[in-house]
Amino acid sequence: MENLSFEESLEKLEEIVTKLENGDVPLDDAIDEFNKAMQLVKICNAKLSAAEESIAKIVQDNGELNDFEPNE
């Protein structure tokens, strides 16, 4: 599951949420689905954090990497 793309993970997460919102899932299955959803949330958060770190660096005209500091 960890080698899914962000988009694939998010799609699977949405499917689980929809299934659980419908309410016609037996309790044991709902618990399993919830646990899968939590794993997918962790994967999505890790991928977002990695993307944020990558975007936080910008290349200056001279090729030097600098931390990106947005205007407040």
Sine and cosine of phi, psi and omega as CSV:
sin_phi,cos_phi,sin_psi,cos_psi,sin_omega,cos_omega
0.00,0.00,-0.48,0.88,-0.08,-1.00
-0.95,0.31,-0.29,0.96,0.01,-1.00
-1.00,-0.08,0.28,0.96,0.11,-0.99
-0.97,0.22,0.50,-0.87,0.10,-0.99
-0.95,0.31,0.22,-0.98,0.05,-1.00
-0.85,0.53,-0.70,0.71,-0.04,-1.00
-0.90,0.43,-0.65,0.76,0.03,-1.00
-0.91,0.41,-0.67,0.74,0.02,-1.00
-0.89,0.46,-0.70,0.72,-0.01,-1.00
-0.91,0.42,-0.63,0.77,0.02,-1.00
-0.90,0.44,-0.70,0.71,0.03,-1.00
-0.90,0.43,-0.62,0.78,0.04,-1.00
-0.89,0.46,-0.69,0.72,0.03,-1.00
-0.89,0.45,-0.62,0.78,0.03,-1.00
-0.89,0.47,-0.68,0.73,0.00,-1.00
-0.91,0.42,-0.70,0.72,0.00,-1.00
-0.87,0.49,-0.70,0.71,0.02,-1.00
-0.87,0.49,-0.70,0.72,-0.01,-1.00
-0.88,0.48,-0.70,0.72,-0.02,-1.00
-0.94,0.34,-0.57,0.82,0.02,-1.00
-0.91,0.41,-0.51,0.86,0.01,-1.00
-0.91,0.40,-0.45,0.90,0.12,-0.99
0.98,0.20,0.06,1.00,-0.02,-1.00
-0.97,-0.25,0.61,0.79,0.03,-1.00
-0.94,-0.35,0.78,-0.63,0.05,-1.00
-0.84,0.54,0.47,-0.88,-0.11,-0.99
-0.82,0.58,-0.74,0.67,-0.02,-1.00
-0.87,0.49,-0.65,0.76,0.04,-1.00
-0.93,0.38,-0.61,0.79,0.02,-1.00
-0.89,0.45,-0.64,0.77,0.03,-1.00
-0.91,0.42,-0.68,0.73,0.04,-1.00
-0.88,0.47,-0.70,0.72,0.00,-1.00
-0.90,0.44,-0.64,0.77,0.04,-1.00
-0.88,0.47,-0.69,0.73,0.02,-1.00
-0.89,0.45,-0.65,0.76,0.07,-1.00
-0.89,0.46,-0.67,0.75,0.00,-1.00
-0.88,0.47,-0.66,0.75,0.00,-1.00
-0.91,0.42,-0.60,0.80,0.08,-1.00
-0.90,0.44,-0.67,0.75,0.01,-1.00
-0.91,0.42,-0.61,0.79,0.06,-1.00
-0.88,0.48,-0.69,0.72,0.02,-1.00
-0.88,0.47,-0.67,0.74,0.01,-1.00
-0.89,0.45,-0.73,0.69,0.00,-1.00
-0.88,0.47,-0.69,0.72,0.01,-1.00
-0.89,0.46,-0.66,0.75,0.01,-1.00
-0.90,0.43,-0.67,0.74,0.00,-1.00
-0.92,0.39,-0.62,0.78,0.05,-1.00
-0.91,0.41,-0.66,0.75,0.02,-1.00
-0.89,0.46,-0.67,0.74,0.02,-1.00
-0.90,0.44,-0.65,0.76,0.02,-1.00
-0.91,0.41,-0.66,0.75,0.02,-1.00
-0.88,0.48,-0.66,0.75,0.02,-1.00
-0.90,0.43,-0.64,0.77,0.02,-1.00
-0.91,0.41,-0.65,0.76,-0.04,-1.00
-0.96,0.27,-0.41,0.91,-0.04,-1.00
-0.94,0.35,-0.18,0.98,0.05,-1.00
-0.97,-0.25,0.69,-0.72,0.09,-1.00
-0.81,-0.59,0.50,-0.87,-0.01,-1.00
-0.99,-0.12,0.81,-0.58,0.04,-1.00
-0.98,0.22,0.21,-0.98,0.00,-1.00
-0.83,0.56,-0.51,0.86,-0.02,-1.00
-1.00,0.07,0.11,0.99,0.02,-1.00
1.00,0.06,0.03,1.00,-0.02,-1.00
-0.99,0.11,0.70,-0.72,0.05,-1.00
-0.99,0.11,0.72,-0.69,0.07,-1.00
-0.75,-0.66,0.48,-0.88,0.08,-1.00
-0.91,0.41,0.66,-0.75,0.04,-1.00
-0.99,0.11,0.79,-0.62,0.04,-1.00
-0.82,-0.57,0.97,-0.23,-0.03,-1.00
-0.90,0.43,0.48,-0.88,0.07,-1.00
-0.94,0.35,0.69,-0.73,-0.01,-1.00
-1.00,-0.06,0.00,0.00,0.00,0.00
